[in-house]
Amino acid sequence: MKNPKKVIVVGAGAAGLYLACLLKEADYEVTVLEADGRVGGRIYSLLSEGQALELGAEFVHGSSHILYDFCVKNKIKLYPEGETFFVYQEKVQSLSDLEKQPLIADLVRDFLEFYQGHHLYKGEEISAFDFIKNTVLETHQEKEWEKVLPYYEAFAGMMGTSLRHLGMKAWAMASNRWSAGDENYRLALPYQDFLAHMVDFLEENLHLNKVVRHISYQEQTGAEVITEQGERFWADAVALTVPLSILKEKFITFNPILPERKAEAIEKIGFEGAGIKVVMQFKVPFWEAQMDALIGATVAQEYWVSSFQKPNCQPTLTAFVMGDKALNMSKLEDKEKLSLLLEELDTLFRKENQTPPSKHLEAYFVCDWAKKPYIKGAYSYPSPHSHFERHHLAAAVGERLFFAGEATHTGGHFATVFGALETAERAFEEINSFVKKSFRHL
Ligand SMILES: Cc1cc2nc3c(=O)[nH]c(=O)nc-3n(C[C@H](O)[C@H](O)[C@H](O)COP(=O)(O)OP(=O)(O)OC[C@H]3O[C@@H](n4cnc5c(N)ncnc54)[C@H](O)[C@@H]3O)c2cc1C
């Protein structure tokens, strides 16, 4: 009689590794197939002269979740994000200074109200761009709208896209489901270090450079996974943790094809085929010591100080480029991307008789996530009419195919590392209940 406890996990990002560990711990026979030559997926830390640089996930968002608890338990220091928001409006200044300027104060107030209260939106589905533009234009001129548009785009950038691609209703519903807390932290250690103990635990269960291209599954017999290299793996169940982009592109084929409702969810949930981080190290900081993040620029939606309050770190500024801006920037060579950003920094921080920022640059690292063949973009976002779709994306297909990974999070924690971990816990419970059921049939 076949062993009903053999599971293949496709993908070794946060979700795949954690799910595989949970399964192994519960005595499942687990095989992890990862396409890339490294684990971590969208967690990607580089060490530059002892300093960790994060080309993917950088922040721990909130404190009510498993990842925060893990850091506390393992005494990993977390640096809270700075509280002073800086904005560009003719010059770089703190948001509180800008709020004192009568000509712009109420536009800024509107922005902050939206930032803190967008989850209260109760109307019909409409793109965030149309909703915000209509609201601002009720009381202001077109040219004033253009002044504050970059602030709203920075907010959309955090969601991994541009305003035009966000659905107000889907966005509000997702934000209402968020329950992790509002604080943000940077880790003292490289982000990917927290994966190390999982990799050690999995040992020979983990197979790198295995690009899964086809999965056949049958309720009666089980599932077979075929890689690009033609290797075949058999299991009772397969858990897919690949990015949504991989499913959208039909990079993996299924026999039988995925149910119609799941295919519809794959199509409807937003996932931009773009997302760029450029991490720049400077000889000296040219920004104010209280500045952690800067919005209001146009080449990048946001710049932030990755070295903020971290001891012994070279001054490091990260440019965060998402959505349509990233789609355009992705067409350029890395050096051209850098030139555009430095040109913008020279303009934003221009001061009489002072050396421009570009002259202080020492090193830079570009990560264009669209170019990563097994990621192909950034992370999922609430596109119009996608508010109930994640349940369909997450749903198991019979008792053979299971789905985890950030995009399958139904509780508002998609697009985060801890959210990906939470989906692994959900998929583990589903697989467990299937095994219990199978035993009942014996
Ligand atoms: C630029 C950027 C910044 C971010 N910043 C933050 C942040 O500050 N804080 C935060 O919490 N989150 C952040 N995120 C989001 C976070 O990184 C992701 O939500 C999380 O890492 C996703 O984990 P996952 O396991 O779902 O997917 P992934 O990490 O993408 O893992 C999926 C794995 O599947 C593999 N794979 C794909 N196709 C195949 C195939 N055919 N066969 C086998 N394997 C395959 C991939 O190589 C990958 O390793 C950021 C993401 C990006 C891109």
The ligand as an SDF file (V2000), in Angstrom:
LIG
                    3D

 53 58  0  0  0  0  0  0  0  0999 V2000
   11.7320   44.5140   -4.0090 C   0  0  0  0  0  0  0  0  0  0  0  0
   10.9350   43.8120   -2.9490 C   0  0  0  0  0  0  0  0  0  0  0  0
   10.8740   44.3610   -1.6990 C   0  0  0  0  0  0  0  0  0  0  0  0
   10.1230   43.7330   -0.6880 C   0  0  0  0  0  0  0  0  0  0  0  0
   10.1140   44.2460    0.5590 N   0  0  0  0  0  0  0  0  0  0  0  0
    9.5010   43.5840    1.5650 C   0  0  0  0  0  0  0  0  0  0  0  0
    9.6350   44.0130    2.9040 C   0  0  0  0  0  0  0  0  0  0  0  0
   10.3210   45.0070    3.1870 O   0  0  0  0  0  0  0  0  0  0  0  0
    9.0160   43.2950    3.8740 N   0  0  0  0  0  0  0  0  0  0  0  0
    8.2690   42.1770    3.6020 C   0  0  0  0  0  0  0  0  0  0  0  0
    7.7180   41.5640    4.5300 O   0  0  0  0  0  0  0  0  0  0  0  0
    8.1440   41.7330    2.3250 N   0  0  0  0  0  0  0  0  0  0  0  0
    8.7550   42.3960    1.3100 C   0  0  0  0  0  0  0  0  0  0  0  0
    8.6680   41.9370    0.0280 N   0  0  0  0  0  0  0  0  0  0  0  0
    7.7850   40.8030   -0.2630 C   0  0  0  0  0  0  0  0  0  0  0  0
    8.3940   39.4800    0.2110 C   0  0  0  0  0  0  0  0  0  0  0  0
    9.7160   39.4150   -0.2260 O   0  0  0  0  0  0  0  0  0  0  0  0
    7.5810   38.3240   -0.3840 C   0  0  0  0  0  0  0  0  0  0  0  0
    6.2080   38.4810   -0.0560 O   0  0  0  0  0  0  0  0  0  0  0  0
    8.0220   36.9620    0.1660 C   0  0  0  0  0  0  0  0  0  0  0  0
    9.4230   36.8550    0.2400 O   0  0  0  0  0  0  0  0  0  0  0  0
    7.4360   35.9060   -0.7660 C   0  0  0  0  0  0  0  0  0  0  0  0
    7.7820   34.6120   -0.3310 O   0  0  0  0  0  0  0  0  0  0  0  0
    7.1950   33.3650   -1.1360 P   0  0  0  0  0  0  0  0  0  0  0  0
    7.7690   32.1640   -0.5340 O   0  0  0  0  0  0  0  0  0  0  0  0
    5.7290   33.4950   -1.2460 O   0  0  0  0  0  0  0  0  0  0  0  0
    7.7190   33.5540   -2.6380 O   0  0  0  0  0  0  0  0  0  0  0  0
    9.2050   33.6150   -3.2020 P   0  0  0  0  0  0  0  0  0  0  0  0
   10.1380   34.1690   -2.2260 O   0  0  0  0  0  0  0  0  0  0  0  0
    9.1120   34.2850   -4.5270 O   0  0  0  0  0  0  0  0  0  0  0  0
    9.5790   32.0830   -3.4100 O   0  0  0  0  0  0  0  0  0  0  0  0
    9.0990   31.3450   -4.5070 C   0  0  0  0  0  0  0  0  0  0  0  0
   10.2140   30.4480   -5.0070 C   0  0  0  0  0  0  0  0  0  0  0  0
    9.7160   29.6660   -6.0920 O   0  0  0  0  0  0  0  0  0  0  0  0
   10.7700   29.4680   -7.0000 C   0  0  0  0  0  0  0  0  0  0  0  0
   10.2160   29.0600   -8.3040 N   0  0  0  0  0  0  0  0  0  0  0  0
    9.5730   29.8100   -9.2190 C   0  0  0  0  0  0  0  0  0  0  0  0
    9.2300   29.0740  -10.2910 N   0  0  0  0  0  0  0  0  0  0  0  0
    9.6600   27.8150  -10.0440 C   0  0  0  0  0  0  0  0  0  0  0  0
    9.5970   26.6110  -10.7790 C   0  0  0  0  0  0  0  0  0  0  0  0
    9.0130   26.5470  -11.9870 N   0  0  0  0  0  0  0  0  0  0  0  0
   10.1370   25.4930  -10.2530 N   0  0  0  0  0  0  0  0  0  0  0  0
   10.7220   25.5250   -9.0130 C   0  0  0  0  0  0  0  0  0  0  0  0
   10.8180   26.6510   -8.2800 N   0  0  0  0  0  0  0  0  0  0  0  0
   10.2830   27.7900   -8.7790 C   0  0  0  0  0  0  0  0  0  0  0  0
   11.4560   30.8300   -7.0290 C   0  0  0  0  0  0  0  0  0  0  0  0
   12.7760   30.7460   -7.5430 O   0  0  0  0  0  0  0  0  0  0  0  0
   11.4060   31.2310   -5.5610 C   0  0  0  0  0  0  0  0  0  0  0  0
   12.5820   30.8440   -4.8760 O   0  0  0  0  0  0  0  0  0  0  0  0
    9.4300   42.5310   -0.9820 C   0  0  0  0  0  0  0  0  0  0  0  0
    9.5240   41.9650   -2.2570 C   0  0  0  0  0  0  0  0  0  0  0  0
   10.2650   42.6040   -3.2300 C   0  0  0  0  0  0  0  0  0  0  0  0
   10.3610   41.9680   -4.6060 C   0  0  0  0  0  0  0  0  0  0  0  0
  1  2  1  0
  2  3  1  0
  2 52  2  0
  3  4  2  0
  4  5  1  0
  4 50  1  0
  5  6  2  0
  6  7  1  0
  6 13  1  0
  7  8  2  0
  7  9  1  0
  9 10  1  0
 10 11  2  0
 10 12  1  0
 12 13  2  0
 13 14  1  0
 14 15  1  0
 14 50  1  0
 15 16  1  0
 16 17  1  0
 16 18  1  0
 18 19  1  0
 18 20  1  0
 20 21  1  0
 20 22  1  0
 22 23  1  0
 23 24  1  0
 24 25  2  0
 24 26  1  0
 24 27  1  0
 27 28  1  0
 28 29  2  0
 28 30  1  0
 28 31  1  0
 31 32  1  0
 32 33  1  0
 33 34  1  0
 33 48  1  0
 34 35  1  0
 35 36  1  0
 35 46  1  0
 36 37  1  0
 36 45  1  0
 37 38  2  0
 38 39  1  0
 39 40  1  0
 39 45  2  0
 40 41  1  0
 40 42  2  0
 42 43  1  0
 43 44  2  0
 44 45  1  0
 46 47  1  0
 46 48  1  0
 48 49  1  0
 50 51  2  0
 51 52  1  0
 52 53  1  0
M  END
$$$$
